[in-house]
Amino acid sequence: MASATVTSRGQITIPAKVREALGLAPGDRVEFVETSKREFSIVPATRSVRELKGLFRGRRTKRVSLEEMDQAIAKGPSRSR
């Protein structure tokens, strides 16, 4: 199992074995995704926008008006995450 130590500035160095497994290179970004209470997964955030094309195809159920978008923005983020 790979491990790392948190510095006084809240930083860690991702072990080489983990970087290689995730395909990370210097300058790449990672996201910390909460999987359960007090547990997170480290996910590479290296995808280009082009790779996301078609990801949500077929998931849209209806068109949303600008007014509905404004109302949703004013309402704020949902707490379902």
N, CA, C and O atoms as a GROMACS GRO file, in nm:
protein
  324
    1MET      N    1   0.085  -0.117   0.000
    1MET     CA    2   0.000   0.000   0.000
    1MET      C    3   0.090   0.124   0.000
    1MET      O    4   0.186   0.131   0.077
    2ALA      N    5   0.059   0.220  -0.085
    2ALA     CA    6   0.134   0.345  -0.091
    2ALA      C    7   0.079   0.441   0.014
    2ALA      O    8  -0.041   0.442   0.042
    3SER      N    9   0.168   0.522   0.071
    3SER     CA   10   0.123   0.620   0.170
    3SER      C   11   0.199   0.750   0.150
    3SER      O   12   0.302   0.754   0.083
    4ALA      N   13   0.147   0.857   0.209
    4ALA     CA   14   0.210   0.988   0.201
    4ALA      C   15   0.187   1.060   0.333
    4ALA      O   16   0.097   1.025   0.408
    5THR      N   17   0.270   1.159   0.360
    5THR     CA   18   0.259   1.237   0.483
    5THR      C   19   0.214   1.379   0.448
    5THR      O   20   0.263   1.438   0.351
    6VAL      N   21   0.122   1.432   0.525
    6VAL     CA   22   0.074   1.569   0.504
    6VAL      C   23   0.174   1.664   0.570
    6VAL      O   24   0.210   1.647   0.686
    7THR      N   25   0.218   1.766   0.494
    7THR     CA   26   0.310   1.864   0.549
    7THR      C   27   0.234   1.966   0.633
    7THR      O   28   0.111   1.965   0.636
    8SER      N   29   0.308   2.053   0.700
    8SER     CA   30   0.244   2.158   0.781
    8SER      C   31   0.163   2.254   0.695
    8SER      O   32   0.076   2.325   0.746
    9ARG      N   33   0.191   2.258   0.566
    9ARG     CA   34   0.116   2.344   0.474
    9ARG      C   35  -0.002   2.271   0.409
    9ARG      O   36  -0.067   2.326   0.320
   10GLY      N   37  -0.030   2.149   0.452
   10GLY     CA   38  -0.142   2.073   0.399
   10GLY      C   39  -0.114   2.007   0.265
   10GLY      O   40  -0.207   1.972   0.193
   11GLN      N   41   0.013   1.990   0.230
   11GLN     CA   42   0.049   1.931   0.102
   11GLN      C   43   0.095   1.787   0.119
   11GLN      O   44   0.144   1.747   0.225
   12ILE      N   45   0.078   1.709   0.011
   12ILE     CA   46   0.130   1.573   0.008
   12ILE      C   47   0.200   1.551  -0.126
   12ILE      O   48   0.173   1.621  -0.223
   13THR      N   49   0.289   1.455  -0.128
   13THR     CA   50   0.350   1.411  -0.253
   13THR      C   51   0.285   1.278  -0.288
   13THR      O   52   0.286   1.186  -0.207
   14ILE      N   53   0.229   1.269  -0.406
   14ILE     CA   54   0.165   1.144  -0.448
   14ILE      C   55   0.277   1.046  -0.483
   14ILE      O   56   0.364   1.077  -0.565
   15PRO      N   57   0.277   0.929  -0.420
   15PRO     CA   58   0.384   0.833  -0.446
   15PRO      C   59   0.395   0.797  -0.594
   15PRO      O   60   0.296   0.793  -0.666
   16ALA      N   61   0.519   0.770  -0.639
   16ALA     CA   62   0.546   0.740  -0.780
   16ALA      C   63   0.459   0.626  -0.832
   16ALA      O   64   0.409   0.633  -0.944
   17LYS      N   65   0.442   0.522  -0.752
   17LYS     CA   66   0.361   0.406  -0.793
   17LYS      C   67   0.217   0.449  -0.825
   17LYS      O   68   0.157   0.400  -0.921
   18VAL      N   69   0.162   0.538  -0.744
   18VAL     CA   70   0.025   0.587  -0.764
   18VAL      C   71   0.019   0.677  -0.887
   18VAL      O   72  -0.074   0.666  -0.968
   19ARG      N   73   0.118   0.767  -0.902
   19ARG     CA   74   0.122   0.855  -1.020
   19ARG      C   75   0.127   0.774  -1.148
   19ARG      O   76   0.058   0.805  -1.245
   20GLU      N   77   0.209   0.671  -1.148
   20GLU     CA   78   0.220   0.586  -1.267
   20GLU      C   79   0.088   0.514  -1.296
   20GLU      O   80   0.045   0.507  -1.411
   21ALA      N   81   0.026   0.460  -1.192
   21ALA     CA   82  -0.101   0.388  -1.210
   21ALA      C   83  -0.211   0.480  -1.264
   21ALA      O   84  -0.296   0.436  -1.341
   22LEU      N   85  -0.208   0.608  -1.221
   22LEU     CA   86  -0.310   0.703  -1.266
   22LEU      C   87  -0.271   0.772  -1.396
   22LEU      O   88  -0.352   0.845  -1.455
   23GLY      N   89  -0.150   0.749  -1.442
   23GLY     CA   90  -0.104   0.812  -1.565
   23GLY      C   91  -0.082   0.962  -1.549
   23GLY      O   92  -0.104   1.038  -1.643
   24LEU      N   93  -0.038   1.004  -1.432
   24LEU     CA   94  -0.019   1.146  -1.404
   24LEU      C   95   0.121   1.192  -1.444
   24LEU      O   96   0.218   1.118  -1.429
   25ALA      N   97   0.127   1.313  -1.494
   25ALA     CA   98   0.254   1.376  -1.531
   25ALA      C   99   0.261   1.511  -1.460
   25ALA      O  100   0.159   1.562  -1.414
   26PRO      N  101   0.380   1.569  -1.450
   26PRO     CA  102   0.391   1.701  -1.387
   26PRO      C  103   0.295   1.802  -1.451
   26PRO      O  104   0.285   1.811  -1.573
   27GLY      N  105   0.224   1.875  -1.367
   27GLY     CA  106   0.128   1.974  -1.415
   27GLY      C  107  -0.014   1.923  -1.427
   27GLY      O  108  -0.107   2.002  -1.442
   28ASP      N  109  -0.032   1.789  -1.422
   28ASP     CA  110  -0.168   1.734  -1.428
   28ASP      C  111  -0.243   1.767  -1.300
   28ASP      O  112  -0.183   1.791  -1.195
   29ARG      N  113  -0.375   1.768  -1.312
   29ARG     CA  114  -0.460   1.797  -1.196
   29ARG      C  115  -0.528   1.668  -1.152
   29ARG      O  116  -0.549   1.576  -1.232
   30VAL      N  117  -0.563   1.662  -1.025
   30VAL     CA  118  -0.640   1.549  -0.972
   30VAL      C  119  -0.761   1.605  -0.899
   30VAL      O  120  -0.760   1.719  -0.853
   31GLU      N  121  -0.863   1.524  -0.888
   31GLU     CA  122  -0.982   1.559  -0.812
   31GLU      C  123  -0.995   1.459  -0.698
   31GLU      O  124  -0.963   1.341  -0.713
   32PHE      N  125  -1.044   1.507  -0.585
   32PHE     CA  126  -1.070   1.422  -0.470
   32PHE      C  127  -1.221   1.402  -0.464
   32PHE      O  128  -1.296   1.496  -0.436
   33VAL      N  129  -1.265   1.280  -0.489
   33VAL     CA  130  -1.407   1.248  -0.496
   33VAL      C  131  -1.447   1.172  -0.370
   33VAL      O  132  -1.390   1.067  -0.340
   34GLU      N  133  -1.544   1.227  -0.297
   34GLU     CA  134  -1.589   1.162  -0.173
   34GLU      C  135  -1.668   1.036  -0.208
   34GLU      O  136  -1.769   1.043  -0.277
   35THR      N  137  -1.622   0.923  -0.160
   35THR     CA  138  -1.689   0.796  -0.187
   35THR      C  139  -1.779   0.753  -0.072
   35THR      O  140  -1.880   0.686  -0.093
   36SER      N  141  -1.743   0.792   0.049
   36SER     CA  142  -1.826   0.771   0.167
   36SER      C  143  -1.772   0.862   0.276
   36SER      O  144  -1.672   0.932   0.255
   37LYS      N  145  -1.835   0.861   0.389
   37LYS     CA  146  -1.792   0.951   0.497
   37LYS      C  147  -1.646   0.922   0.533
   37LYS      O  148  -1.610   0.809   0.566
   38ARG      N  149  -1.562   1.026   0.526
   38ARG     CA  150  -1.420   1.021   0.559
   38ARG      C  151  -1.337   0.938   0.463
   38ARG      O  152  -1.226   0.897   0.497
   39GLU      N  153  -1.389   0.910   0.342
   39GLU     CA  154  -1.314   0.836   0.241
   39GLU      C  155  -1.326   0.906   0.107
   39GLU      O  156  -1.434   0.948   0.066
   40PHE      N  157  -1.212   0.918   0.039
   40PHE     CA  158  -1.206   0.985  -0.090
   40PHE      C  159  -1.128   0.901  -0.189
   40PHE      O  160  -1.041   0.822  -0.150
   41SER      N  161  -1.161   0.918  -0.316
   41SER     CA  162  -1.082   0.858  -0.425
   41SER      C  163  -1.008   0.971  -0.494
   41SER      O  164  -1.059   1.082  -0.505
   42ILE      N  165  -0.888   0.943  -0.542
   42ILE     CA  166  -0.812   1.041  -0.620
   42ILE      C  167  -0.833   1.005  -0.766
   42ILE      O  168  -0.803   0.894  -0.809
   43VAL      N  169  -0.884   1.100  -0.842
   43VAL     CA  170  -0.918   1.077  -0.982
   43VAL      C  171  -0.843   1.177  -1.069
   43VAL      O  172  -0.846   1.297  -1.041
   44PRO      N  173  -0.774   1.131  -1.174
   44PRO     CA  174  -0.706   1.226  -1.262
   44PRO      C  175  -0.808   1.318  -1.329
   44PRO      O  176  -0.911   1.272  -1.377
   45ALA      N  177  -0.778   1.446  -1.332
   45ALA     CA  178  -0.866   1.544  -1.399
   45ALA      C  179  -0.794   1.592  -1.524
   45ALA      O  180  -0.777   1.712  -1.544
   46THR      N  181  -0.753   1.498  -1.606
   46THR     CA  182  -0.671   1.530  -1.722
   46THR      C  183  -0.746   1.518  -1.854
   46THR      O  184  -0.686   1.533  -1.961
   47ARG      N  185  -0.873   1.491  -1.849
   47ARG     CA  186  -0.950   1.478  -1.973
   47ARG      C  187  -0.963   1.611  -2.044
   47ARG      O  188  -0.979   1.716  -1.981
   48SER      N  189  -0.957   1.606  -2.175
   48SER     CA  190  -0.983   1.727  -2.252
   48SER      C  191  -1.134   1.740  -2.271
   48SER      O  192  -1.208   1.642  -2.256
   49VAL      N  193  -1.177   1.857  -2.304
   49VAL     CA  194  -1.319   1.881  -2.327
   49VAL      C  195  -1.369   1.795  -2.442
   49VAL      O  196  -1.484   1.751  -2.441
   50ARG      N  197  -1.286   1.772  -2.540
   50ARG     CA  198  -1.326   1.690  -2.655
   50ARG      C  199  -1.362   1.548  -2.616
   50ARG      O  200  -1.449   1.486  -2.678
   51GLU      N  201  -1.296   1.495  -2.514
   51GLU     CA  202  -1.327   1.360  -2.468
   51GLU      C  203  -1.466   1.350  -2.406
   51GLU      O  204  -1.522   1.241  -2.399
   52LEU      N  205  -1.520   1.462  -2.362
   52LEU     CA  206  -1.651   1.462  -2.296
   52LEU      C  207  -1.767   1.467  -2.395
   52LEU      O  208  -1.883   1.452  -2.356
   53LYS      N  209  -1.736   1.488  -2.523
   53LYS     CA  210  -1.841   1.499  -2.625
   53LYS      C  211  -1.928   1.374  -2.625
   53LYS      O  212  -1.877   1.262  -2.631
   54GLY      N  213  -2.058   1.394  -2.617
   54GLY     CA  214  -2.154   1.284  -2.621
   54GLY      C  215  -2.175   1.214  -2.488
   54GLY      O  216  -2.254   1.120  -2.480
   55LEU      N  217  -2.106   1.258  -2.384
   55LEU     CA  218  -2.118   1.192  -2.255
   55LEU      C  219  -2.260   1.192  -2.201
   55LEU      O  220  -2.304   1.095  -2.140
   56PHE      N  221  -2.332   1.303  -2.225
   56PHE     CA  222  -2.468   1.314  -2.172
   56PHE      C  223  -2.575   1.298  -2.279
   56PHE      O  224  -2.691   1.334  -2.257
   57ARG      N  225  -2.539   1.246  -2.393
   57ARG     CA  226  -2.634   1.226  -2.502
   57ARG      C  227  -2.749   1.139  -2.454
   57ARG      O  228  -2.728   1.032  -2.395
   58GLY      N  229  -2.870   1.184  -2.480
   58GLY     CA  230  -2.989   1.108  -2.444
   58GLY      C  231  -3.036   1.128  -2.301
   58GLY      O  232  -3.140   1.073  -2.263
   59ARG      N  233  -2.964   1.204  -2.222
   59ARG     CA  234  -3.004   1.223  -2.082
   59ARG      C  235  -3.095   1.344  -2.064
   59ARG      O  236  -3.160   1.359  -1.961
   60ARG      N  237  -3.099   1.431  -2.164
   60ARG     CA  238  -3.182   1.551  -2.154
   60ARG      C  239  -3.327   1.511  -2.178
   60ARG      O  240  -3.357   1.449  -2.279
   61THR      N  241  -3.415   1.546  -2.088
   61THR     CA  242  -3.554   1.508  -2.102
   61THR      C  243  -3.638   1.617  -2.165
   61THR      O  244  -3.734   1.588  -2.236
   62LYS      N  245  -3.603   1.743  -2.141
   62LYS     CA  246  -3.678   1.854  -2.201
   62LYS      C  247  -3.588   1.976  -2.210
   62LYS      O  248  -3.488   1.987  -2.139
   63ARG      N  249  -3.625   2.065  -2.299
   63ARG     CA  250  -3.551   2.190  -2.311
   63ARG      C  251  -3.584   2.280  -2.193
   63ARG      O  252  -3.694   2.275  -2.138
   64VAL      N  253  -3.487   2.360  -2.154
   64VAL     CA  254  -3.505   2.450  -2.040
   64VAL      C  255  -3.494   2.593  -2.091
   64VAL      O  256  -3.403   2.626  -2.167
   65SER      N  257  -3.588   2.677  -2.049
   65SER     CA  258  -3.588   2.817  -2.092
   65SER      C  259  -3.483   2.896  -2.014
   65SER      O  260  -3.435   2.850  -1.910
   66LEU      N  261  -3.449   3.014  -2.063
   66LEU     CA  262  -3.355   3.101  -1.992
   66LEU      C  263  -3.410   3.140  -1.855
   66LEU      O  264  -3.335   3.151  -1.758
   67GLU      N  265  -3.541   3.161  -1.848
   67GLU     CA  266  -3.603   3.197  -1.720
   67GLU      C  267  -3.586   3.083  -1.619
   67GLU      O  268  -3.557   3.107  -1.502
   68GLU      N  269  -3.606   2.958  -1.664
   68GLU     CA  270  -3.590   2.843  -1.575
   68GLU      C  271  -3.444   2.830  -1.529
   68GLU      O  272  -3.419   2.794  -1.414
   69MET      N  273  -3.350   2.859  -1.619
   69MET     CA  274  -3.208   2.856  -1.582
   69MET      C  275  -3.179   2.962  -1.476
   69MET      O  276  -3.111   2.934  -1.377
   70ASP      N  277  -3.231   3.083  -1.497
   70ASP     CA  278  -3.211   3.191  -1.400
   70ASP      C  279  -3.269   3.154  -1.263
   70ASP      O  280  -3.208   3.182  -1.160
   71GLN      N  281  -3.386   3.092  -1.263
   71GLN     CA  282  -3.449   3.050  -1.137
   71GLN      C  283  -3.363   2.945  -1.066
   71GLN      O  284  -3.346   2.950  -0.944
   72ALA      N  285  -3.311   2.850  -1.143
   72ALA     CA  286  -3.227   2.745  -1.084
   72ALA      C  287  -3.099   2.805  -1.027
   72ALA      O  288  -3.054   2.763  -0.920
   73ILE      N  289  -3.040   2.900  -1.096
   73ILE     CA  290  -2.918   2.965  -1.047
   73ILE      C  291  -2.947   3.043  -0.919
   73ILE      O  292  -2.870   3.037  -0.823
   74ALA      N  293  -3.059   3.116  -0.918
   74ALA     CA  294  -3.097   3.195  -0.800
   74ALA      C  295  -3.124   3.104  -0.680
   74ALA      O  296  -3.097   3.141  -0.566
   75LYS      N  297  -3.178   2.986  -0.707
   75LYS     CA  298  -3.210   2.891  -0.600
   75LYS      C  299  -3.083   2.840  -0.534
   75LYS      O  300  -3.084   2.810  -0.414
   76GLY      N  301  -2.975   2.828  -0.608
   76GLY     CA  302  -2.849   2.781  -0.552
   76GLY      C  303  -2.831   2.633  -0.576
   76GLY      O  304  -2.918   2.567  -0.633
   77PRO      N  305  -2.716   2.579  -0.533
   77PRO     CA  306  -2.686   2.438  -0.556
   77PRO      C  307  -2.775   2.346  -0.474
   77PRO      O  308  -2.818   2.380  -0.364
   78SER      N  309  -2.802   2.228  -0.530
   78SER     CA  310  -2.881   2.129  -0.455
   78SER      C  311  -2.791   2.063  -0.353
   78SER      O  312  -2.669   2.068  -0.366
   79ARG      N  313  -2.848   2.004  -0.256
   79ARG     CA  314  -2.771   1.935  -0.150
   79ARG      C  315  -2.770   1.785  -0.171
   79ARG      O  316  -2.740   1.709  -0.079
   80SER      N  317  -2.803   1.740  -0.294
   80SER     CA  318  -2.813   1.596  -0.320
   80SER      C  319  -2.679   1.530  -0.340
   80SER      O  320  -2.674   1.407  -0.343
   81ARG      N  321  -2.570   1.603  -0.353
   81ARG     CA  322  -2.439   1.541  -0.374
   81ARG      C  323  -2.377   1.496  -0.247
   81ARG      O  324  -2.266   1.442  -0.248
   0.00000   0.00000   0.00000
